Amino acid sequence: MARLFSKLKAIDFFKKIPSDLTEATLTGAWISILAAVIMVFLFTAEMMSFLSTTTTTQLIVDRSPQNELLKLNFNISFPALSCEFATVDVSDTLGTKRMNLTKTVRKMPITTELERMSEKGSAVEDSSHKPGPKYDEEGRFDDEPDIDITVPLSHVNFEATLARYPIVVVNFFAPWCHWCQRLEPTWEAATKEVHDKYPEWDGRIRFAKVDCTQEMELCRTHFIQGFPSIRVFRKGHDDIVIGGMHEHESYMGDRTKEALVAFADSLVPSAGQPHRKHAALSAAPKTPGCNLAGFVMVKKVPGTLTVVARSEGHSFDHTWMNMTHLVHTFHVGTRPSPRKYQQLKRLHPAGEGEGDLFWWREKREKRGEHPQSTHEHYLQIVLTSIEPRRSRHSGNYDAYEYTAHSHTYQSDAIPSARFTYDLSPIQILVQETARPWYQFLTTSCAIIGGVFTVAGILDALLYQSFKVVKKLNLGKQG
């Protein structure tokens, strides 16, 4: 055993020198104190560096999962676009087109000053797809003598006519409108039959019509934007009062003679009862504007979100369409919580510059000098992934920052508001990283060993220099 221990001593890296062979010097003491101070200072700095985190930002190829959908959130007000016809469409470069999205979109009537009619307000219900109204076969009334018993009302006699009869059904039309032309013979035939069934002495219901090309201000006063629009007026106004709330009425059913006559028959019992709601009538616009708020899920490819006036069975006069709008908010993806938003500002301050890159929080108005204008916003979107050090899995989240450019132009197509988005293939990765423990140990050893070695070299140089100086002095004295 003693022999084994003797052999182990041969591999000792740190062979000891007997203490009686060493010599302590005052210079070595000062160098040792200085070296100790340097060691403590560097070790403390290294410890602080190890305990702190660093933020790195790098550009990588977008690593999002395939077939992942993108959420577009919006809140936009159109002071001159009725909720009756406002629709949201989405299309992309893959050929996908979705028209009149309603499931995740809420419509709220607003005034030209962007205010709701009441404090409570009521969102407009809309189905995802409503088939267009049915018409009589073309030429059905060709064999009958020309029927033109209803002279279009004007602003001169409009109010007087409404006040004279308990119920007046008014067809607001435009002669150039294709659907109005198809409805014209049917409307005249239905008017004749209704007036024969309920003559003047009965006085409970009347059919009338208004030519909106001749009475533009009258039609605009009643928020007519699509042709033909059939409104029901009771006691001189087109709304009923239920529970203190006013509901306007618009006929959206089939446009055949039988349907119109049956509709008139069902209305007659409610004559003189302005508080009775009719099941076949839909809510007509109370205000000229509409607020659209909600979200749509889209594929992560370039596409366009379009707000436009559309309806099956209605025509629109492009010169009447004013797509002026106000963007209250528009953001991509899930909006971060306040805690994550603070992390975002701390880790990625470049995303919170003057442009407010993550969403439009300030109201931005887009107004055209000409009513027949299309407003387009082009958004260049970049995915930003935030990976904080703590809560690496639960704290990770994605934010989408973008730059937006807007312009207005006129075209022969129906005016609209278009939000064209283009996703960058490059992703911004913001990571909070900490140094591994083995790097801390390696650096600490390097600090202690390096300072000790350098101090030893300096001490040896000074010691040998002093010895040489002493020898030279002794030689001169001898």
C-alpha positions in Angstrom: 0.0 0.0 0.0 2.8 2.4 0.8 4.4 1.6 -2.5 1.2 2.4 -4.3 0.9 5.8 -2.6 4.5 6.5 -3.4 3.7 5.9 -7.1 0.6 8.2 -6.9 2.9 11.0 -5.7 4.8 10.9 -9.0 1.7 12.2 -10.9 1.1 15.2 -8.5 0.6 18.3 -10.7 1.3 20.5 -7.8 4.6 19.5 -6.4 5.5 21.4 -3.2 8.6 23.4 -2.4 9.9 23.2 1.2 9.1 26.4 3.1 12.7 26.9 4.1 13.6 27.2 0.4 11.1 30.0 -0.3 11.5 33.7 0.3 8.9 36.3 0.9 9.3 39.8 -0.4 7.5 43.1 0.1 7.1 43.5 -3.6 5.4 40.1 -3.8 3.1 41.1 -1.0 1.9 44.2 -2.9 1.5 42.3 -6.1 -0.5 39.5 -4.2 -2.8 42.2 -2.7 -3.3 43.8 -6.2 -3.9 40.4 -7.8 -6.5 39.5 -5.1 -8.4 42.7 -5.7 -8.4 42.2 -9.5 -9.6 38.6 -9.0 -12.5 39.7 -6.7 -13.5 42.5 -9.1 -13.4 40.3 -12.2 -15.2 37.4 -10.5 -18.0 39.8 -9.3 -18.4 41.2 -12.8 -18.5 37.6 -14.2 -21.1 36.6 -11.6 -23.3 39.6 -12.5 -23.0 38.7 -16.1 -24.0 35.1 -15.4 -27.1 36.1 -13.4 -28.2 38.6 -16.1 -29.9 37.9 -19.4 -29.2 39.1 -22.9 -31.7 39.8 -25.7 -30.9 38.8 -29.2 -32.8 39.6 -32.3 -32.3 37.6 -35.5 -33.9 37.1 -38.8 -34.9 33.6 -39.8 -37.1 31.9 -42.4 -40.7 31.8 -41.2 -41.0 28.6 -39.2 -44.8 28.7 -38.7 -46.7 25.4 -39.0 -48.2 24.6 -42.4 -51.8 25.3 -42.9 -51.8 27.7 -39.9 -54.5 30.4 -40.2 -54.1 34.1 -39.5 -56.5 36.1 -37.6 -57.4 39.6 -38.9 -59.1 41.8 -36.3 -60.8 45.1 -37.3 -63.1 47.8 -36.2 -64.0 50.2 -39.0 -66.8 52.9 -39.3 -68.4 53.9 -42.6 -70.5 57.0 -42.1 -72.1 56.7 -45.5 -72.5 52.9 -46.0 -75.7 51.3 -44.8 -75.6 48.1 -42.7 -78.3 46.8 -45.0 -75.8 46.2 -47.8 -72.4 46.4 -46.1 -70.5 43.1 -46.6 -67.0 41.8 -45.8 -65.3 39.6 -48.4 -61.9 37.9 -48.3 -59.8 36.5 -51.2 -56.2 35.4 -51.5 -53.6 34.4 -54.1 -54.5 30.7 -53.8 -57.9 31.5 -55.4 -59.9 31.2 -52.2 -62.9 33.6 -52.2 -65.3 34.0 -49.3 -68.2 36.5 -49.8 -70.4 38.2 -47.3 -68.8 36.9 -44.1 -71.2 37.3 -41.2 -70.5 34.7 -38.5 -67.6 36.6 -36.9 -68.6 40.1 -38.0 -70.9 42.5 -36.1 -72.7 45.4 -37.8 -73.8 48.4 -35.8 -75.8 51.3 -37.4 -74.2 54.7 -36.8 -74.8 58.3 -37.8 -72.7 60.4 -40.0 -71.0 61.6 -36.8 -70.1 58.0 -36.0 -72.5 57.9 -33.1 -74.9 55.1 -32.2 -78.6 55.9 -32.3 -79.0 54.9 -28.6 -76.8 54.2 -25.7 -77.5 50.5 -25.8 -77.3 50.2 -29.5 -78.3 47.1 -31.4 -76.2 45.0 -33.8 -77.7 44.1 -37.1 -78.3 40.4 -37.6 -77.3 39.0 -40.9 -77.3 35.4 -42.2 -74.3 34.0 -44.0 -76.2 33.6 -47.2 -79.6 34.7 -48.2 -80.9 33.6 -51.6 -82.1 36.4 -53.9 -85.8 37.2 -54.1 -87.9 35.4 -56.7 -89.4 37.3 -59.7 -92.2 36.6 -62.0 -91.3 35.1 -65.4 -90.2 37.8 -67.9 -93.1 38.6 -70.3 -95.8 37.3 -67.9 -97.7 40.6 -68.1 -97.0 41.3 -71.8 -100.5 40.2 -72.9 -102.2 42.5 -70.4 -102.9 46.2 -71.3 -100.3 48.6 -70.1 -100.8 49.2 -66.4 -99.4 52.4 -64.9 -101.8 53.3 -62.1 -99.2 54.6 -59.7 -97.7 57.9 -60.5 -94.2 58.3 -58.8 -94.4 60.4 -55.7 -92.3 63.5 -55.3 -91.0 65.5 -52.4 -94.1 67.7 -52.9 -96.7 65.0 -52.1 -94.7 62.4 -50.3 -95.4 63.4 -46.7 -99.1 64.1 -47.5 -99.5 60.6 -49.0 -97.9 58.9 -46.0 -100.1 60.9 -43.6 -103.3 60.1 -45.5 -103.1 56.3 -45.2 -102.3 54.0 -42.2 -100.0 51.8 -44.3 -98.1 52.8 -47.4 -95.7 50.4 -49.2 -93.2 52.4 -51.2 -91.0 51.1 -54.0 -87.8 53.3 -54.3 -86.5 52.5 -57.7 -84.1 53.7 -60.5 -85.1 53.3 -64.1 -81.7 52.1 -65.2 -81.7 49.3 -62.6 -82.1 45.8 -64.0 -83.9 44.5 -61.0 -86.2 47.5 -61.0 -87.1 46.9 -64.6 -88.0 43.3 -63.8 -90.1 44.4 -60.9 -91.9 47.2 -62.7 -94.7 45.1 -64.4 -95.1 43.0 -61.3 -95.4 46.0 -59.1 -98.0 47.6 -61.3 -100.1 44.4 -61.5 -99.8 43.9 -57.7 -100.7 47.6 -57.1 -103.9 47.3 -59.2 -105.0 44.1 -57.5 -104.3 45.5 -54.0 -106.1 48.8 -54.8 -109.1 46.9 -56.2 -109.3 44.8 -53.1 -108.8 47.7 -50.8 -110.3 50.7 -52.6 -110.0 54.3 -51.7 -113.0 54.3 -49.4 -111.4 51.4 -47.4 -108.2 53.5 -47.0 -106.1 51.1 -45.1 -103.2 50.4 -47.4 -101.7 51.9 -50.6 -98.8 51.0 -52.9 -96.6 53.8 -54.2 -93.3 54.3 -55.8 -90.5 56.9 -56.0 -88.1 57.5 -58.8 -84.7 58.1 -57.1 -83.1 59.5 -60.2 -85.6 62.4 -60.0 -85.9 62.6 -56.2 -82.3 62.1 -55.1 -82.6 64.1 -51.8 -85.8 62.3 -50.9 -84.2 58.9 -51.3 -81.1 59.9 -49.5 -83.2 61.2 -46.6 -84.6 57.7 -46.2 -81.1 56.1 -46.5 -81.8 54.4 -49.8 -78.6 53.0 -51.2 -79.7 49.9 -53.2 -82.5 49.6 -55.9 -85.2 48.6 -55.6 -85.8 49.2 -51.9 -89.3 48.5 -50.6 -90.2 50.3 -47.4 -93.3 50.1 -45.3 -94.5 53.3 -43.8 -97.1 53.4 -40.9 -98.7 56.6 -39.9 -96.3 58.6 -41.9 -93.0 57.0 -40.8 -91.2 53.7 -41.6 -90.6 52.5 -38.1 -92.5 50.8 -35.3 -92.1 51.3 -31.6 -91.6 48.2 -29.5 -90.6 48.5 -25.9 -89.5 52.1 -26.5 -87.2 51.1 -29.3 -87.8 52.2 -32.9 -87.4 49.5 -35.6 -87.6 50.4 -39.2 -89.2 48.0 -41.6 -88.1 46.9 -45.0 -89.6 44.2 -47.3 -87.0 41.7 -48.4 -89.3 38.9 -49.6 -90.1 37.6 -53.1 -91.0 40.1 -55.8 -93.7 38.2 -57.5 -97.3 39.4 -57.8 -98.7 36.7 -55.6 -96.0 37.4 -52.9 -96.7 41.1 -52.9 -100.5 40.7 -52.8 -100.2 38.2 -49.9 -97.8 40.5 -48.1 -100.4 43.4 -48.5 -103.1 41.1 -47.1 -101.0 40.3 -44.1 -100.3 43.9 -43.4 -103.9 45.1 -43.5 -104.9 43.8 -40.0 -102.1 45.9 -38.5 -103.5 49.1 -40.0 -103.7 51.7 -37.3 -101.4 49.7 -35.0 -97.9 51.2 -35.4 -96.6 49.2 -32.5 -97.2 45.8 -34.1 -94.3 44.1 -35.7 -94.8 42.1 -38.9 -93.0 38.8 -39.2 -92.2 39.2 -42.9 -90.4 42.5 -42.5 -86.7 43.0 -41.8 -85.1 45.9 -40.0 -84.4 48.8 -42.4 -81.5 51.1 -41.8 -82.2 53.9 -39.3 -79.0 55.7 -40.0 -76.8 56.1 -43.1 -73.7 54.6 -41.6 -72.4 51.3 -40.3 -69.7 50.1 -38.0 -68.1 46.8 -38.8 -66.2 45.0 -36.1 -65.0 41.4 -35.7 -62.4 39.1 -37.1 -61.8 36.8 -40.0 -59.5 33.7 -40.3 -57.4 33.7 -43.4 -54.6 31.6 -44.9 -51.0 32.8 -44.4 -50.7 33.9 -48.0 -51.1 37.3 -49.6 -54.8 38.3 -49.8 -57.3 41.1 -49.6 -60.1 42.0 -47.1 -62.8 44.0 -48.9 -65.7 46.0 -47.5 -68.2 46.7 -50.3 -72.0 47.2 -50.8 -73.5 44.0 -52.1 -77.0 42.4 -52.2 -78.7 39.8 -54.4 -81.6 41.5 -56.0 -80.4 45.1 -55.7 -78.4 47.5 -57.9 -76.2 50.3 -56.8 -75.4 53.7 -58.3 -71.7 54.1 -58.1 -71.9 57.8 -58.0 -73.9 57.5 -54.7 -71.4 55.3 -53.0 -69.1 57.0 -50.5 -66.7 54.7 -48.9 -65.1 57.2 -46.5 -64.2 55.3 -43.4 -62.5 55.5 -40.0 -60.1 52.8 -38.8 -60.5 52.5 -35.1 -58.3 49.4 -34.7 -56.8 46.9 -37.0 -54.4 44.2 -35.8 -53.2 40.9 -36.9 -53.1 37.8 -34.6 -54.1 37.6 -31.0 -53.7 40.8 -29.1 -51.1 40.3 -26.3 -52.2 40.6 -22.6 -50.9 43.7 -20.7 -48.1 41.6 -19.2 -47.0 40.3 -22.6 -47.3 43.7 -24.0 -44.9 45.0 -21.4 -42.5 42.2 -22.3 -42.9 43.2 -25.9 -42.0 46.8 -25.2 -39.0 45.7 -23.1 -37.6 43.0 -25.5 -38.5 44.5 -28.8 -38.8 48.3 -28.5 -38.3 48.7 -32.2 -41.9 47.5 -32.7 -43.3 50.4 -30.7 -42.1 53.4 -32.7 -44.0 56.3 -34.3 -45.8 54.0 -36.7 -47.4 51.9 -33.9 -46.5 48.8 -35.9 -48.6 46.2 -34.2 -52.0 47.7 -34.6 -53.8 50.9 -35.4 -54.9 52.2 -32.0 -55.3 55.8 -33.1 -58.3 56.7 -35.3 -57.2 57.0 -38.9 -59.6 58.6 -41.3 -59.6 57.8 -45.0 -61.7 60.4 -46.9 -62.1 60.7 -50.6 -62.5 64.0 -52.4 -64.9 62.2 -54.8 -67.7 59.9 -53.6 -67.0 57.3 -56.3 -63.6 56.4 -54.8 -62.0 53.1 -53.7 -59.7 53.3 -50.7 -56.9 50.7 -50.5 -54.5 50.0 -47.6 -51.4 47.9 -48.3 -50.0 46.1 -45.3 -46.6 44.4 -45.2 -46.8 42.0 -42.3 -43.8 40.4 -40.5 -44.1 37.7 -37.8 -42.3 38.5 -34.6 -41.8 35.7 -32.1 -41.0 36.6 -28.5 -39.2 34.0 -26.4 -38.6 35.3 -22.8 -36.1 33.5 -20.6 -38.6 32.8 -17.8 -41.8 30.8 -18.7 -40.1 29.7 -21.9 -43.1 27.6 -22.9 -46.1 29.5 -21.4 -44.6 32.9 -22.0 -43.8 32.5 -25.7 -46.1 34.3 -28.1 -46.2 35.6 -31.6 -46.9 39.2 -32.6 -47.4 40.6 -36.1 -45.9 43.9 -36.9 -46.5 45.7 -40.2 -46.2 48.8 -42.2 -49.2 50.3 -43.9 -49.5 52.5 -47.0 -52.8 53.9 -48.2 -54.0 55.5 -51.4 -57.3 56.3 -53.1 -58.3 55.9 -56.8 -61.4 55.9 -59.0 -62.4 53.1 -61.3 -65.5 51.7 -63.1 -66.0 49.0 -60.4 -68.2 49.6 -57.4 -66.3 51.7 -54.8 -65.0 49.7 -51.9 -62.5 49.7 -49.0 -59.7 47.2 -49.5 -57.1 46.0 -47.0 -54.4 44.1 -49.0 -52.0 42.2 -46.8 -48.7 40.5 -47.8 -46.8 38.3 -45.3 -43.1 38.3 -45.4 -41.3 34.9 -45.6 -38.8 36.3 -43.0 -39.5 36.0 -39.3 -38.1 38.1 -36.5 -37.0 36.0 -33.5 -36.5 37.9 -30.2 -34.9 35.7 -27.6 -33.9 36.2 -24.0 -30.9 34.0 -23.3 -28.8 33.3 -20.2 -25.2 31.9 -20.1 -24.8 28.2 -19.2 -23.3 27.4 -15.9 -20.3 25.6 -17.4 -19.3 28.8 -19.2 -19.4 30.6 -15.8 -17.1 28.0 -14.3 -14.7 28.1 -17.2 -14.5 31.9 -17.2 -14.1 32.0 -13.4 -11.2 29.5 -13.5 -9.6 31.5 -16.3 -9.9 34.7 -14.3 -8.3 33.2 -11.2 -5.6 31.2 -13.0 -4.9 34.0 -15.4 -4.5 36.7 -12.8 -2.4 34.4 -10.6 -0.1 33.5 -13.5 0.3 37.1 -14.7 1.0 38.3 -11.1 3.6 35.5 -10.7 5.3 36.5 -14.0 5.3 40.2 -12.9 6.6 39.3 -9.4 9.4 37.1 -11.0 10.4 39.9 -13.4 10.6 42.4 -10.5 12.5 40.0 -8.2 15.1 39.2 -10.9 15.4 42.9 -11.8 16.1 43.8 -8.2 18.7 41.1 -7.9 20.5 42.3 -11.0 20.5 45.9 -9.7 21.9 44.7 -6.4 24.7 42.8 -8.1 25.6 45.8 -10.2 25.7 48.0 -7.1 27.9 45.5 -5.2 30.3 45.3 -8.2 30.7 49.1 -8.3 31.4 49.2 -4.6 34.0 46.4 -4.8 
